[in-house]
C-alpha cells in the first residue's frame, strides 16, 4: 500500500522499488523515447533541407493518420489476444528497422524524400501496434494500490524525454547532421530491445478466438456502454482539437520579436508537465477522479486562452507552463480510471481507442488553430480555442453525469478489477 508517511507532494516511486518488470518498461521507454526525439526533430529538418517546402513538411504528419487509426484499433485487439511482451518486442524491432531505413537514406549521396514518408507511415504503424500492448501491460506489472505512482512515473517519462530529447536533438541534427541523429535513434532502439527482452511473459490474456473486426467492435461497444470511460476519451480529444496551438508557435515568437524563444515555447508545457509529475504524491489522496479530470482539463483550456491573450513573452511562457501542468494532472487521472476500472481482457482495445484521441487530436488541433489564425488573427485563434475547450469540457461533464460522479471508492468497475487482480495473484501463488 501507499506509504502514508511519505511526503504529501513527492512522486510515489513504489512501483520502481517493488516491480522489476515495471523498471524494465520504464527505463526502456526512457531510452527509446529519447532516441525517437532525435528522429522527431531530424525528419522535418531533412525534408526542409531537401525540398524547402512547407507543404512537404506538413504532409509528413498527415501521412501518419491512417496507420494510427487502422493499426491503433487492431493493435488493441491484438493486445488482448496475443502475448503482450511479444507484441512490444516485435513492434520495437519494427521501429528499429524504420530508423535504419532513415539512416541508410541519409547516408546516400542524394537522399530521397519519399523514404521519409514511407518510414514515417511505417513508424506510425509499429507505434500504433505497440502502444496498446505497452499500456495494457503496465497494470499487470504493479500492485493495484501503486497504479497512481505508475501513472505519474510513466507520464514523467514523456515530459522529461521531450524536453531533453528535443533540446539535444536540435543541436545534434543542426550541427552534426541528420544522419548522426538517426544513428542515435538506432542505438536507442537496440538498448531498449536489450531491456525489453528481459520482461517476463504473462501469456495470452484471451485464449479463445483470433483478433478481428468483431473483437474491435466489442471494445467499441464496451466503451460506449460506459459513459464515464467514454467521457475521458472525449475530454482528451476536445482539449487537443480545440486548444493545441503548437503549429503557430513560430508566429507567436515573431509576434514578440523573439525568434530565439521558439524552443522555449515548445518546452514550456513539458516543464509544467514535469513539475506536475514530480509533485504528484497528492493524487493518491484524491478519490473523485472524474471531477479531477473535468476541472484539470477546464483549467488547461483557460491557461491556453491566457497564453493567447498574453501581452508579454514571459507571461505567455507562464501560461504554457500552467497549461502543461494541468494537462498532466488530467492525463494522470485519466490513466488511473483506465488502469483501475477496465478489465484486463479489454484493456488493450481500450488503449487502442484512447490512442486515437491523443494521436489524431493534435493533428486536427494544429489545423484548426492555423485556419482560424489565417482568417481571424493569431490571438483570436489561440484564445478562442482555449475558451471553447473549457466550455466544452464543462458541457460534456453535464451531459455525462457518470463521469462527474465517478469515485474510485464506489465504482463497481474498480471493485471488479481489484477482485480479479486479487484472484489472479492467489492463482499465481498456488
PELIN-V840791 format. One record per run of one state. SS is the DSSP state (A for helix, B for strand, O for the rest). FROM is the first residue (numbers start at 1). TO is the last residue. Records with the same first field share a line. If there is no record, write none. Layout:
BEGIN
SS=FROM-TO + FROM-TO
END
This chain:
BEGIN
O=1-13 + 19-19 + 52-53 + 63-64 + 80-83 + 107-112 + 142-143 + 176-177 + 197-212 + 226-226 + 243-245 + 256-258 + 279-279 + 286-288 + 310-312 + 342-343 + 377-377 + 400-400 + 405-411 + 430-430
A=14-18 + 20-51 + 54-62 + 65-79 + 84-106 + 113-141 + 144-175 + 178-196 + 213-225 + 227-242 + 246-255 + 259-278 + 280-285 + 289-309 + 313-341 + 344-376 + 378-399 + 401-404 + 412-429
END
